[in-house]
Amino acid sequence: MFDFVHENKRLVQIVLALIILPFAFWGVDSYNRSGKSADVVATVNDTKITQQEFDNALRQQQDRLRQQFGDRFDAAMLDNPGMKRAVMDNLVMQHLLFERAKTAKLFVTDEQIAQVVGGVEAFQNDGKFDKKRYEAVLKNQNMSPLMFEARMRDRLFGQQIQDAYAQNGFASNQVVDRIIRLNEQQRVVSVSSISAQSFMAQAKVDEEALARYYEQNKKEFQVKEQAKVEYVKFSMNDLLTKVEISKEDVRKYFDEHQSDFGTQEERQAAHILISASAAATQAEHDAARAKAGELLQQVKQNPGKFAELAKLNSQDVGSAQNGGDLGFFGRGMMVKPFEDAVFSLKAGEISGLVKSDFGYHIIKLISVKSSRVLPFDEAREDIANKLRQQKAADMYAELADKFSNTVYEQSDTLKPAAELVNAKIEQSGWLSTGMVTAEPWTAKMLQAIFTDEVVKNKRNTAAIEVTGDTLVAARILEYKPAAERALSEVQEVIRQKLSHQQAAELAAKQGNAMLEQLRNGSNLKLNWNAAETITQGKHGSLDAGLARQVFQANAAKLPQYVGAEVAQNGYMLVRIDAIKEVDEINDEKRASYAQQLRKLTGEEMFQAYLTEAKRQAVIEINLPETATIQP
């Protein structure tokens, strides 16, 4: 029960990432409740996926990518059919899992939700769940705890099927041992390289070959269109430095939100749980209650043995090993019967039997942390920063529309837009599409610069959002159209390229001939590098392809030889000199491999289950810009 949060930490992080968005919250249940007038872009059996849901999913993916790539994020990452297909496929999977979970009559209890929410770092203060912080974070996203917990319940509901497969993969000891021996077998090899460079003198490239390559690959020698621009950047960070917050405003906020600056009372409790779920039979409940009653008598007779009895008898695996200790928690963290019992006890007291959805508890209150209100002086700086951020966000939201409209309405100059937001007009160096550069020159911004409206009609670009809180508008100062470089300019580059290709082919030809001779028993005099030991996971100086050849070679009789071309650099011969087998497999190594193999087989089983679920479902995708998703 109480280790549920540990098993779902990754899921919580994903769900939390989804809520830190300035968009409407949506969950599996809300699929059927979204706007009546919304366009339906997909159906999964009888369930509809609307355009709004799909757009929200794209935005959430955008936010995850922005967090992952930071300054290197470019919104154009999402503007391709492959990404849209992946997002839609994920929505389809969520629906299928949700339907299957309902059919299987699975459920998520309030206590599971409480445990998961309590493990979210964003809701914690000094490593512990803080209800006030929890409510404040959600309030800032225009959400209530009820909405968030409904979302969590939807996600966890379908997740249970995936977890059932992930946690039940199978790998026999024979298979595990075989994998260990294959993976950790060592092969001692020596390498002899045939360099393409040594054949450069033999390469012959005539004028006809140069001209032919040039004609067939003109795009390779095209100089892209370029432009220098002047631009205005408007960012919320610029406003932060200009926002002033008075002492009176800070004091007023503190007085009106005193409850936000206190810590609630927390209690540390331990428990012994005898499980009996809501789905258990009456006989199972009677047996659990009887066993819990016997343990309660033992605890009352010898309270000092509570921890020992918890370790031996509690069926809450997560806390039993700690003598039943659950640590500190506040109100709202546990199911109501459990919470009511804990907050009715005095330190050192032990409860009677307490029944919850998970069975019968015997609870011991260990200690109490009283509630505390943070003094104004300690809260003042945080309040000022919060008010400054809020005021800057309000100003940015108001000015962003005006800035965008001004850029559009007075499209022959950036001066009015710059004056509106009190920003200076800056100038860039030479820019071109496809160039790799830092913000603000994202792919979307560069694409806007090189449109006909901006290039030919000399208009401003639209105000482009280059990050979540930064807009940029630009206009062209100087422009160079795309042009093809003449053959005379690039012929030496082409000659060098074709010569190197010929040299690499000659090196490969000689390498293949030598390999054949070595395999036939010829004693060629080659310069072999010092021997090195490789494994399936550590290839040394070999690339993955050559290492694969080494381990596929029949090593019954040594030495053995393999070889391969090395991308445009020649040929590499490899001599297999010796094999070192795994001597002994200890229990620790076997357990580690078994865990990984069970996880892999569990994932494969789940993918097979999901594939079959898609095959049986009626799935229709109506997004024209997305490739059809095959069930």
C-alpha positions in Angstrom: 0.0 0.0 0.0 2.4 2.7 1.2 5.1 1.7 -1.4 2.7 2.6 -4.2 4.2 6.1 -4.4 7.6 4.7 -5.1 6.4 2.5 -7.9 4.7 5.5 -9.6 7.2 8.3 -9.1 8.0 8.6 -12.8 4.3 8.8 -13.7 3.8 11.6 -11.1 6.7 13.6 -12.6 5.0 13.3 -16.0 1.6 14.3 -14.7 3.1 17.2 -12.8 4.9 18.4 -15.9 1.6 18.4 -17.7 -0.1 20.7 -15.1 2.5 23.4 -15.2 0.9 24.8 -18.3 -1.3 27.8 -18.9 -3.9 25.7 -20.6 -7.1 23.9 -19.6 -6.6 20.7 -17.8 -7.8 17.5 -19.5 -8.0 13.9 -18.5 -9.4 10.6 -19.8 -12.9 11.3 -18.4 -12.8 14.8 -19.8 -12.5 13.3 -23.3 -16.2 12.8 -23.4 -17.0 16.0 -21.6 -15.0 18.5 -23.8 -16.7 21.2 -25.8 -19.8 20.1 -27.7 -18.9 22.1 -30.7 -15.3 20.8 -30.9 -14.3 19.0 -34.0 -13.7 15.3 -33.6 -10.2 14.3 -34.9 -10.2 10.7 -33.9 -12.4 8.0 -32.3 -11.4 5.0 -30.3 -14.3 2.5 -30.3 -17.1 4.8 -29.1 -14.9 7.4 -27.5 -14.2 10.7 -29.3 -10.9 12.7 -29.3 -11.5 16.3 -30.1 -9.3 18.9 -31.8 -9.0 20.7 -28.4 -7.7 17.6 -26.7 -5.2 17.0 -29.5 -4.0 20.6 -29.4 -3.6 20.4 -25.6 -1.5 17.3 -26.0 0.7 19.0 -28.6 1.2 21.9 -26.2 2.1 19.6 -23.4 4.6 17.8 -25.6 6.0 21.3 -26.5 6.5 22.1 -22.8 8.3 18.8 -22.2 10.6 19.4 -25.1 11.2 23.0 -23.9 12.2 21.7 -20.5 14.4 19.0 -22.1 16.3 21.2 -24.6 16.2 24.5 -22.8 17.7 27.3 -24.9 18.1 24.9 -27.8 14.3 24.2 -28.0 12.6 25.2 -31.3 8.8 25.0 -31.7 9.4 23.7 -35.2 10.2 20.4 -33.6 6.5 19.8 -33.3 5.6 21.0 -36.8 6.0 17.7 -38.6 3.7 14.8 -39.2 5.9 12.3 -37.3 5.6 14.2 -34.1 1.9 14.7 -34.5 1.4 11.1 -35.2 3.3 10.2 -32.0 1.2 12.5 -29.9 -2.0 11.1 -31.4 -0.8 7.5 -30.9 -0.2 8.3 -27.3 -3.8 9.6 -26.9 -5.1 6.5 -28.5 -3.1 4.3 -26.1 -4.4 6.2 -23.1 -8.0 5.6 -24.3 -7.4 1.9 -24.9 -5.8 1.4 -21.5 -8.6 3.4 -19.8 -11.3 1.3 -21.4 -9.5 -2.0 -20.6 -9.0 -0.9 -17.0 -12.7 -0.2 -16.6 -13.6 -3.5 -18.2 -11.3 -5.3 -15.7 -13.0 -3.4 -12.9 -9.7 -1.9 -11.7 -9.8 1.0 -9.3 -7.6 3.7 -7.7 -8.3 4.5 -4.0 -8.1 7.9 -2.3 -5.2 6.6 -0.2 -3.2 5.7 -3.3 -3.8 9.2 -4.7 -2.8 10.8 -1.4 0.4 8.8 -1.3 1.3 9.8 -4.9 0.5 13.5 -4.4 2.5 13.5 -1.2 5.6 12.3 -3.1 5.6 15.2 -5.6 8.6 17.6 -4.8 6.7 20.6 -6.0 4.1 20.1 -3.2 6.7 19.6 -0.5 8.4 21.9 2.0 11.7 20.7 3.5 11.1 17.3 1.9 7.6 16.9 3.4 4.2 17.3 1.9 2.7 20.8 2.6 -1.0 21.1 2.0 -0.9 24.9 1.7 1.9 24.7 -0.9 -0.1 22.0 -2.7 -3.2 24.2 -2.9 -1.1 27.3 -3.8 0.7 25.6 -6.7 -2.6 24.3 -8.2 -4.3 27.7 -7.7 -1.5 29.4 -9.7 -2.5 27.0 -12.5 -6.2 27.8 -12.1 -6.8 24.3 -10.8 -8.4 22.9 -7.7 -7.1 19.8 -5.8 -10.2 18.0 -7.0 -9.4 18.6 -10.6 -5.8 17.6 -10.2 -6.6 14.4 -8.3 -9.2 13.4 -10.9 -6.5 13.8 -13.5 -4.1 11.7 -11.4 -6.8 9.0 -10.9 -7.4 8.8 -14.7 -3.7 8.4 -15.4 -3.1 5.8 -12.6 -6.3 3.9 -13.7 -4.9 2.9 -17.0 -1.3 2.7 -15.7 -2.2 -0.3 -13.6 -2.5 -2.5 -16.7 1.0 -1.4 -17.9 2.4 -2.0 -14.4 0.9 -5.4 -14.2 2.9 -6.5 -17.3 6.1 -4.5 -16.3 6.2 -6.2 -12.9 5.5 -9.7 -14.1 8.1 -10.4 -16.7 9.8 -13.8 -16.5 13.3 -15.0 -17.0 14.5 -18.5 -15.9 17.9 -19.0 -14.3 19.1 -20.9 -17.4 18.2 -18.0 -19.6 19.8 -15.5 -17.2 23.0 -17.5 -17.0 23.2 -17.8 -20.7 22.7 -14.1 -21.2 25.4 -13.3 -18.6 27.9 -15.7 -20.3 27.2 -14.2 -23.7 27.2 -10.6 -22.5 30.4 -10.8 -20.4 32.4 -13.2 -22.5 35.7 -11.4 -23.4 37.5 -11.7 -26.8 41.1 -10.6 -27.2 41.7 -9.0 -30.6 44.4 -7.2 -32.6 43.7 -4.7 -35.3 45.5 -3.9 -38.6 44.3 -0.8 -40.5 44.5 -0.1 -44.2 44.3 3.6 -44.7 42.5 5.2 -47.6 45.1 8.0 -47.5 47.8 5.6 -48.7 45.9 5.1 -51.9 45.4 8.8 -52.7 48.2 8.9 -55.2 46.5 6.1 -57.3 43.2 8.0 -57.5 42.5 9.5 -60.9 39.7 12.1 -61.4 39.2 13.6 -64.8 37.4 16.8 -65.9 34.4 14.8 -67.1 33.9 13.2 -63.7 34.2 16.6 -62.0 31.5 18.1 -64.3 29.3 15.1 -64.0 29.4 15.2 -60.2 28.7 19.0 -60.2 25.7 18.6 -62.5 24.2 15.8 -60.4 24.7 17.5 -57.1 24.2 21.2 -57.7 22.2 21.7 -54.5 25.3 20.7 -52.5 27.0 23.9 -53.9 24.1 26.3 -53.5 24.6 29.3 -51.2 21.3 29.8 -49.3 19.6 33.2 -49.3 20.9 35.5 -46.6 19.7 38.6 -44.8 20.8 41.1 -42.2 17.9 42.3 -40.1 17.0 44.9 -37.5 14.8 43.5 -34.7 13.0 44.3 -31.5 12.9 41.8 -28.6 10.2 42.0 -26.0 10.6 39.8 -22.9 8.8 39.5 -19.6 12.3 39.4 -17.9 12.8 43.0 -19.2 9.7 44.0 -17.2 10.8 42.4 -14.0 13.6 44.9 -13.5 11.2 47.7 -14.0 8.4 46.5 -11.6 8.3 48.2 -8.2 6.6 46.6 -5.2 5.9 48.8 -2.2 6.4 47.7 1.4 2.7 48.3 2.0 1.8 45.8 -0.8 4.0 43.2 0.7 2.6 43.7 4.2 -1.0 43.6 2.9 -0.4 40.4 1.0 1.1 38.8 4.1 -1.8 39.9 6.3 -4.4 38.6 3.8 -2.6 35.2 3.2 -1.3 34.3 6.7 -2.4 30.7 6.2 0.1 30.4 3.3 3.0 31.2 5.6 2.5 28.6 8.2 3.3 24.9 8.6 0.5 22.7 9.6 0.7 20.3 12.5 2.5 17.0 11.5 2.5 13.7 13.2 4.8 10.8 13.0 3.1 7.4 13.3 3.9 3.7 12.8 1.3 1.1 12.0 0.8 -2.7 11.6 -1.4 -3.5 8.6 -3.3 -6.7 8.0 -4.6 -6.4 4.5 -8.3 -6.8 3.5 -9.2 -4.9 0.3 -12.7 -3.6 -0.6 -13.0 -6.5 -3.0 -12.2 -9.2 -0.3 -14.9 -11.6 0.8 -16.6 -11.5 4.2 -14.6 -14.6 5.3 -11.3 -12.9 4.3 -12.3 -9.7 6.3 -13.2 -11.9 9.3 -9.8 -13.7 9.1 -7.9 -10.4 8.8 -9.8 -8.8 11.7 -9.1 -11.8 13.9 -5.4 -11.8 13.1 -5.2 -8.0 13.7 -7.1 -8.5 17.0 -4.5 -11.0 18.2 -1.7 -8.7 17.3 -3.4 -5.8 19.1 -3.5 -7.9 22.3 0.3 -8.7 22.0 1.0 -4.9 21.5 -1.0 -4.0 24.5 0.8 -6.6 26.6 4.2 -5.4 25.5 4.1 -1.9 23.8 7.8 -1.8 23.5 7.7 -4.6 20.9 5.5 -2.6 18.5 8.4 -2.2 15.9 9.4 -5.8 16.2 5.8 -7.0 15.7 5.4 -4.7 12.7 8.5 -6.0 11.0 7.3 -9.6 11.4 3.6 -9.2 10.7 2.7 -5.9 8.9 1.6 -6.5 5.3 2.6 -2.9 4.3 5.9 -3.8 2.7 7.0 -0.2 2.4 7.0 0.5 6.1 7.3 -3.0 7.7 11.1 -3.0 7.4 11.2 0.3 9.3 9.1 -1.1 12.2 5.9 0.3 10.6 7.3 3.9 10.8 5.5 6.1 8.2 7.4 9.3 9.0 5.8 12.7 9.5 2.6 13.7 7.6 -0.1 16.2 7.9 -3.9 16.2 7.5 -5.1 15.3 4.0 -2.3 12.8 3.4 -4.0 9.6 4.6 -7.5 8.1 4.2 -10.0 9.6 6.7 -10.3 6.6 9.2 -6.5 6.4 9.4 -6.1 10.2 9.7 -8.8 10.5 12.3 -7.2 7.9 14.5 -3.7 9.4 14.2 -4.9 12.9 15.1 -6.9 11.6 18.1 -3.9 10.0 19.8 -1.3 11.5 22.1 2.4 10.8 21.7 3.1 7.2 22.7 -0.5 6.0 22.6 -1.6 3.0 20.6 -5.0 2.9 18.8 -7.5 0.1 18.7 -8.2 -1.6 15.4 -8.8 1.0 12.6 -10.5 -0.2 9.4 -9.6 1.4 6.0 -10.0 0.4 2.4 -6.8 -1.5 2.7 -7.6 -3.6 5.8 -7.0 -3.3 9.6 -4.5 -1.0 11.2 -2.9 -0.9 14.6 -1.4 2.6 15.0 1.2 4.0 17.3 1.7 7.8 17.5 5.4 8.4 17.8 5.7 12.2 18.0 4.0 15.6 17.1 5.3 18.7 15.3 3.2 21.7 16.2 2.0 24.1 13.5 4.1 27.3 13.1 3.5 30.6 11.4 6.4 32.1 9.4 7.4 35.6 10.7 6.9 38.5 8.3 10.6 39.3 8.0 11.3 35.7 6.8 8.5 35.8 4.3 9.0 39.4 3.0 11.5 38.6 0.2 9.5 35.7 -1.2 6.3 37.8 -1.2 8.0 40.6 -3.0 9.3 38.3 -5.7 5.9 36.7 -6.1 4.2 40.0 -6.4 6.8 41.3 -8.8 6.4 38.1 -11.0 2.6 38.5 -11.0 2.7 42.1 -11.9 5.3 41.6 -14.7 3.2 38.7 -16.1 0.1 40.9 -16.1 2.0 43.7 -17.8 3.5 41.3 -20.4 0.1 39.8 -21.2 -1.4 43.2 -21.8 1.6 44.6 -23.8 2.2 41.4 -25.8 -1.1 41.9 -27.8 -0.4 45.6 -28.3 3.2 44.9 -29.4 2.0 42.2 -31.9 -0.7 44.5 -33.3 1.7 47.5 -33.6 4.2 45.4 -35.5 1.4 44.3 -37.9 -0.4 47.6 -38.3 2.7 49.7 -38.9 4.5 47.1 -40.9 7.0 49.4 -42.6 8.9 50.2 -39.4 9.8 48.7 -36.0 10.1 52.1 -34.3 6.6 52.4 -32.8 6.7 48.8 -31.5 10.1 49.4 -29.9 8.8 52.7 -28.3 5.7 50.9 -27.0 7.7 48.4 -24.9 10.7 50.8 -24.3 13.1 48.4 -26.1 16.0 49.3 -28.4 16.2 48.2 -32.1 19.1 45.9 -32.6 20.9 44.5 -35.7 21.9 41.0 -36.6 24.8 39.6 -38.6 24.1 37.6 -41.7 21.3 35.0 -41.2 20.1 32.1 -43.4 17.5 29.3 -43.0 18.8 26.1 -41.5 21.7 27.8 -39.6 22.4 26.6 -36.1 22.3 29.5 -33.7 21.1 30.6 -30.4 17.8 32.4 -29.4 16.2 34.5 -30.8 17.1 33.0 -34.2 14.9 29.9 -33.9 13.8 28.0 -37.0 10.4 29.6 -36.8 11.9 33.1 -36.6 14.2 32.4 -39.5 11.3 31.0 -41.5 9.3 34.2 -40.9 12.2 36.4 -42.1 12.5 34.7 -45.5 8.9 34.9 -46.6 7.9 36.9 -49.7 6.0 39.4 -47.6 9.2 40.3 -45.7 11.7 39.9 -48.5 9.9 41.3 -51.5 7.3 43.7 -49.9 9.8 44.9 -47.2 7.3 44.3 -44.4 7.9 43.5 -40.7 7.7 39.9 -39.7 4.9 39.0 -37.3 5.8 39.1 -33.6 7.2 35.5 -33.2 7.2 33.7 -29.8 10.8 32.4 -29.6 10.4 31.3 -26.0 7.4 31.1 -23.6 7.7 34.7 -22.5 9.7 36.4 -25.3 8.4 37.9 -28.6 10.6 39.1 -31.5 9.8 41.1 -34.6 12.3 41.8 -37.4 12.6 43.5 -40.8 15.3 43.1 -43.5 18.1 45.6 -43.9 20.2 43.7 -46.5 19.4 40.7 -48.6 21.3 38.3 -50.7 19.3 35.8 -52.9 20.3 32.1 -53.1 22.9 31.4 -55.7 24.8 28.5 -57.2 28.6 28.5 -57.0 30.3 28.0 -60.3 32.1 24.8 -61.1 35.4 26.7 -61.2 34.9 27.7 -57.6 34.2 24.2 -56.3 36.1 21.9 -58.6 39.0 21.3 -56.2 36.6 20.5 -53.4 34.9 18.0 -55.7 38.3 16.6 -56.9 39.3 16.0 -53.3 36.0 14.3 -52.5 36.0 12.0 -55.5 39.7 11.2 -55.0 39.1 10.2 -51.4 36.1 8.0 -52.5 38.4 6.2 -55.0 41.1 5.8 -52.4 38.7 4.3 -49.9 37.4 1.9 -52.6 40.9 0.7 -53.4 41.7 0.3 -49.7 38.5 -1.8 -49.2 39.4 -3.9 -52.2 42.8 -4.7 -50.8 41.4 -5.3 -47.4 38.8 -7.8 -48.6 41.6 -9.6 -50.6 43.8 -9.8 -47.5 40.9 -11.0 -45.4 40.3 -13.9 -47.8 44.0 -14.8 -47.8 44.2 -14.8 -43.9 41.1 -17.0 -43.7 42.8 -19.4 -46.2 45.8 -19.7 -44.0 48.3 -17.3 -45.6 50.8 -15.9 -43.3 50.7 -12.2 -44.3 53.1 -9.8 -42.6 50.9 -7.1 -41.3 51.3 -4.4 -38.6 49.0 -5.6 -35.9 48.2 -3.1 -33.0 48.7 -4.2 -29.4 46.1 -6.7 -28.3 42.9 -5.4 -26.6 40.1 -7.1 -24.8 36.5 -6.3 -25.8 33.0 -7.4 -24.6 29.5 -7.1 -26.1 29.2 -3.7 -24.3 32.7 -2.4 -24.5 34.1 -2.4 -28.1 37.5 -0.7 -27.5 38.7 0.7 -30.9 36.2 -1.2 -32.9 32.9 0.2 -34.1 29.6 -1.6 -33.3 29.5 -3.4 -36.7 33.0 -4.9 -36.4 32.5 -5.8 -32.7 29.3 -7.7 -33.8 31.3 -9.6 -36.4 33.9 -10.5 -33.8 31.3 -12.1 -31.5 29.5 -13.8 -34.4 32.7 -15.5 -35.6 33.1 -19.2 -34.9 36.0 -19.2 -32.5 36.4 -23.0 -32.2 39.7 -22.7 -33.8 41.9 -19.6 -33.3 43.0 -17.2 -34.7 39.9 -16.1 -36.6 39.7 -13.0 -38.8 37.0 -10.5 -39.6 37.1 -7.2 -41.5 35.0 -4.3 -42.7 35.2 -0.9 -44.5 35.6 2.0 -42.2 33.4 4.8 -43.5 35.5 6.6 -46.2 38.7 5.9 -44.2 39.8 2.6 -45.6 39.6 -0.9 -44.2 40.1 -2.6 -40.8 41.2 -6.2 -40.3 40.6 -7.8 -36.9 42.4 -10.9 -35.6 40.6 -12.8 -32.8 43.4 -14.2 -30.6 41.7 -15.6 -27.5 38.4 -16.0 -25.7 37.9 -15.6 -21.9 34.7 -17.2 -20.6 32.9 -16.1 -17.4 34.4 -18.3 -14.6 31.6 -18.0 -12.0 28.2 -16.4 -11.7 27.4 -15.1 -8.2 23.9 -14.6 -6.8 24.2 -10.8 -6.8 25.1 -10.7 -10.5 22.4 -13.2 -11.4 19.8 -11.2 -9.5 20.8 -8.0 -11.2 20.6 -9.5 -14.7 17.3 -11.3 -13.8 15.7 -8.0 -12.8 16.7 -6.3 -16.1 15.5 -9.3 -18.1 12.1 -9.4 -16.3 11.7 -5.7 -17.0 12.5 -6.2 -20.7 10.2 -9.2 -21.0 7.5 -7.3 -19.1 7.8 -4.4 -21.5 7.6 -6.8 -24.5 4.5 -8.4 -23.1 2.9 -5.1 -22.6 3.7 -4.0 -26.1 2.2 -7.2 -27.4 -0.9 -6.6 -25.3 -1.2 -3.1 -26.6 -0.8 -4.2 -30.2 -3.6 -6.7 -29.8 -5.8 -4.1 -28.1 -5.3 -1.8 -31.1 -6.0 -4.7 -33.5 -9.3 -5.4 -31.8 -10.3 -1.7 -31.5 -12.1 0.4 -34.1 -9.8 3.4 -34.5 -10.3 6.3 -36.9 -8.0 9.2 -37.3 -9.3 12.3 -39.1 -6.2 14.6 -38.9 -5.2 15.5 -42.5 -1.8 16.7 -41.5 -1.1 13.5 -39.6 -0.1 10.1 -41.1 -2.8 7.5 -40.6 -2.1 5.5 -37.4 -2.5 1.8 -38.0 -4.2 -0.1 -35.2 
